[in-house]
Amino acid sequence: MSNKRINLKQFEGIGEWKVLAHRHNKVIDWQVKTGRDMRSKEEAETIAKLPTLIAELKKMYAREDELLDALQVIKEDLETGIAQGNIPINATNGIDLTKIRNFANDASL
């Protein structure tokens, strides 16, 4: 996987798709209904890109989990440091650690 983002604009305007089943004797034929009578080349290319999209989504979920874990650690460390008196809530240079703590708390929920 690359670090480059997938250009999601290429998927705009696709709309909702439905999965349909058609029974022929004992065989079920699964189809995707796209809102058009004929499948376009663009729709076929979109379907072909689904594995790549899923892989990128998994990568983003993993990164999101890492960031949420990091924010949780920051929040806990700040709360501990403030509670023990090791970290002043308002530092002498005007930085308000409660904003950082609150952001980490809100984002890690």
Backbone as numpy.savetxt, mean C-alpha at the origin, in Angstrom:
# Nx Ny Nz CAx CAy CAz Cx Cy Cz
13.00 -7.42 -8.30 12.17 -6.24 -8.30 13.04 -5.00 -8.30
12.58 -3.99 -9.02 13.34 -2.75 -9.07 12.83 -1.79 -8.02
13.57 -0.71 -7.83 13.15 0.33 -6.90 12.30 1.38 -7.60
12.09 1.22 -8.90 11.29 2.18 -9.64 9.81 1.88 -9.43
9.03 2.94 -9.35 7.59 2.77 -9.20 6.93 2.45 -10.53
5.86 1.70 -10.46 5.06 1.43 -11.64 4.21 2.66 -11.90
4.18 3.11 -13.15 3.35 4.24 -13.53 1.89 3.78 -13.53
1.15 4.19 -12.52 -0.24 3.74 -12.37 -1.19 4.46 -13.31
-0.75 5.52 -13.95 -1.62 6.22 -14.91 -2.04 5.30 -16.05
-1.21 4.32 -16.35 -1.55 3.41 -17.44 -2.78 2.57 -17.14
-3.20 2.52 -15.87 -4.36 1.73 -15.49 -5.60 2.58 -15.24
-5.48 3.90 -15.42 -6.62 4.77 -15.19 -7.68 4.55 -16.27
-8.94 4.67 -15.85 -10.04 4.55 -16.80 -10.44 3.13 -17.12
-9.84 2.17 -16.46 -10.17 0.77 -16.76 -11.57 0.43 -16.26
-11.95 0.95 -15.11 -13.28 0.68 -14.57 -13.35 -0.68 -13.88
-14.54 -1.03 -13.49 -14.77 -2.29 -12.77 -14.87 -3.46 -13.73
-14.30 -4.55 -13.34 -14.40 -5.79 -14.11 -15.18 -6.81 -13.28
-15.82 -7.74 -13.95 -16.57 -8.81 -13.28 -16.10 -10.15 -13.80
-16.13 -11.14 -12.93 -15.81 -12.51 -13.33 -17.13 -13.23 -13.61
-17.22 -13.82 -14.78 -18.43 -14.53 -15.20 -18.12 -16.00 -15.46
-19.09 -16.84 -15.20 -18.93 -18.27 -15.47 -20.01 -18.71 -16.46
-19.58 -19.39 -17.50 -20.50 -19.95 -18.48 -20.32 -21.46 -18.48
-21.42 -22.18 -18.28 -21.35 -23.64 -18.24 -21.66 -24.20 -19.62
-20.76 -25.04 -20.10 -20.95 -25.77 -21.35 -20.82 -27.25 -21.02
-21.94 -27.94 -21.00 -21.98 -29.33 -20.54 -21.45 -29.37 -19.12
-20.33 -30.05 -18.87 -19.78 -30.13 -17.52 -18.58 -29.21 -17.33
-18.29 -28.40 -18.34 -17.12 -27.53 -18.29 -17.57 -26.10 -18.00
-16.86 -25.45 -17.09 -17.15 -24.04 -16.80 -16.09 -23.18 -17.48
-16.57 -22.23 -18.25 -15.69 -21.29 -18.94 -15.71 -19.98 -18.16
-14.57 -19.61 -17.58 -14.46 -18.38 -16.79 -14.04 -17.24 -17.70
-14.71 -16.11 -17.57 -14.39 -14.94 -18.37 -14.36 -13.70 -17.49
-13.67 -12.69 -18.00 -13.64 -11.39 -17.33 -14.44 -10.43 -18.18
-15.47 -9.84 -17.59 -16.30 -8.86 -18.30 -15.76 -7.48 -17.97
-15.36 -6.76 -19.01 -14.72 -5.46 -18.82 -15.62 -4.29 -19.15
-16.84 -4.53 -19.53 -17.73 -3.44 -19.90 -17.75 -3.17 -21.39
-16.94 -3.90 -22.13 -16.92 -3.77 -23.58 -17.29 -5.11 -24.19
-17.77 -5.09 -25.41 -18.12 -6.33 -26.08 -16.89 -7.12 -26.50
-15.84 -6.41 -26.87 -14.61 -7.07 -27.30 -13.47 -6.63 -26.40
-12.58 -7.54 -26.08 -11.43 -7.20 -25.26 -10.42 -6.46 -26.12
-9.93 -5.34 -25.59 -8.95 -4.55 -26.33 -7.55 -5.03 -26.00
-6.61 -4.62 -26.81 -5.20 -4.94 -26.57 -4.76 -4.38 -25.22
-5.22 -3.16 -24.89 -4.85 -2.54 -23.62 -5.34 -3.35 -22.43
-6.56 -3.88 -22.53 -7.09 -4.70 -21.44 -6.31 -6.00 -21.30
-5.95 -6.60 -22.41 -5.15 -7.82 -22.37 -3.78 -7.54 -21.76
-3.18 -6.40 -22.11 -1.88 -6.03 -21.53 -2.01 -5.77 -20.04
-3.13 -5.19 -19.63 -3.36 -4.95 -18.21 -3.44 -6.25 -17.44
-4.17 -7.20 -17.96 -4.28 -8.52 -17.32 -2.90 -9.17 -17.22
-2.09 -9.02 -18.26 -0.75 -9.61 -18.26 0.15 -8.96 -17.21
-0.15 -7.74 -16.79 0.68 -7.03 -15.81 0.27 -7.31 -14.37
-0.80 -8.04 -14.16 -1.27 -8.30 -12.79 -0.22 -8.96 -11.89
0.55 -9.95 -12.35 1.57 -10.51 -11.47 2.61 -9.47 -11.02
2.98 -8.56 -11.91 3.92 -7.51 -11.55 3.31 -6.56 -10.53
2.05 -6.21 -10.73 1.37 -5.33 -9.77 1.27 -5.98 -8.40
0.95 -7.26 -8.37 0.84 -7.97 -7.09 2.19 -8.03 -6.39
3.25 -8.30 -7.14 4.60 -8.35 -6.56 4.98 -6.98 -5.98
4.68 -5.92 -6.70 4.99 -4.57 -6.21 4.15 -4.22 -4.98
2.90 -4.65 -4.96 2.04 -4.40 -3.80 2.57 -5.12 -2.57
3.03 -6.36 -2.75 3.63 -7.11 -1.64 4.86 -6.37 -1.11
5.67 -5.84 -2.03 6.87 -5.10 -1.64 6.48 -3.85 -0.85
5.45 -3.16 -1.30 5.01 -1.95 -0.60 4.42 -2.28 0.77
3.68 -3.39 0.87 3.16 -3.80 2.18 4.29 -4.10 3.15
5.33 -4.78 2.67 6.46 -5.10 3.53 7.16 -3.81 3.99
7.33 -2.86 3.09 7.97 -1.58 3.44 7.09 -0.81 4.42
5.79 -0.83 4.20 4.87 -0.16 5.12 4.98 -0.77 6.52
5.05 -2.10 6.60 5.19 -2.76 7.90 6.48 -2.34 8.59
7.58 -2.25 7.83 8.86 -1.80 8.40 8.75 -0.38 8.95
8.12 0.50 8.19 7.99 1.89 8.62 7.08 2.01 9.84
6.00 1.24 9.87 5.12 1.27 11.03 5.84 0.75 12.27
6.64 -0.30 12.11 7.43 -0.81 13.24 8.41 0.25 13.73
9.07 0.95 12.79 10.03 2.00 13.17 9.33 3.13 13.91
8.15 3.52 13.44 7.40 4.57 14.13 6.99 4.14 15.53
6.64 2.89 15.68 6.27 2.37 17.00 7.47 2.45 17.95
8.66 2.10 17.48 9.87 2.18 18.30 10.16 3.64 18.68
10.03 4.55 17.71 10.25 5.97 18.00 9.28 6.45 19.07
8.01 6.11 18.91 6.99 6.52 19.88 7.31 5.99 21.27
7.63 4.71 21.35 7.92 4.11 22.65 9.18 4.70 23.28
10.22 4.92 22.47 11.45 5.52 22.99 11.21 6.94 23.49
10.44 7.72 22.74 10.14 9.07 23.18 9.31 9.07 24.46
8.30 8.22 24.52 7.47 8.15 25.72 8.30 7.75 26.94
9.18 6.77 26.76 10.04 6.32 27.87 10.99 7.43 28.30
11.64 8.07 27.31 12.58 9.14 27.63 11.93 10.32 28.29
10.74 10.69 27.85 10.02 11.81 28.45 9.57 11.44 29.86
9.02 10.22 30.02 8.53 9.78 31.33 9.66 9.70 32.36
10.86 9.30 31.93 12.00 9.19 32.84 12.70 10.52 33.05
12.31 11.54 32.31 12.93 12.85 32.45 14.23 12.98 31.70
14.57 11.99 30.89 15.82 12.04 30.12 15.71 12.94 28.89
14.48 13.12 28.39 14.26 13.94 27.20 13.26 15.03 27.58
13.68 16.29 27.51 12.70 17.35 27.80 11.68 17.45 26.67
10.44 17.70 27.03 9.40 17.80 26.01 9.68 18.97 25.09
10.05 20.10 25.65 10.41 21.27 24.84 11.90 21.53 25.00
12.65 21.25 23.96 14.09 21.46 24.00 14.38 22.96 23.97
15.61 23.31 24.33 15.98 24.73 24.41 15.93 25.42 23.06
16.08 24.67 21.98 16.06 25.29 20.65 14.66 25.37 20.07
13.63 25.07 20.87 12.25 25.24 20.43 11.61 24.04 19.76
12.31 22.94 19.67 11.73 21.74 19.07 10.77 21.10 20.06
9.56 20.85 19.63 8.53 20.27 20.48 8.44 18.78 20.19
8.94 17.97 21.10 8.95 16.52 20.88 7.57 15.89 20.95
6.61 16.60 21.54 5.27 16.03 21.58 4.70 15.91 20.17
5.05 16.82 19.27 4.59 16.72 17.89 5.14 15.47 17.23
6.43 15.20 17.46 7.06 14.01 16.88 6.44 12.76 17.49
6.28 12.75 18.81 5.69 11.59 19.48 4.26 11.36 18.99
3.46 12.43 18.89 2.08 12.29 18.45 1.99 11.82 17.00
2.90 12.33 16.15 2.91 11.88 14.76 3.23 10.39 14.70
4.26 9.97 15.42 4.64 8.55 15.42 3.51 7.69 15.96
2.82 8.19 16.97 1.70 7.46 17.56 0.56 7.34 16.56
0.18 8.46 15.94 -0.93 8.43 14.98 -0.62 7.55 13.78
0.60 7.64 13.27 0.97 6.91 12.06 1.16 5.42 12.31
1.46 5.04 13.54 1.72 3.62 13.82 0.47 2.85 14.20
-0.66 3.52 14.25 -1.91 2.82 14.61 -2.46 2.03 13.45
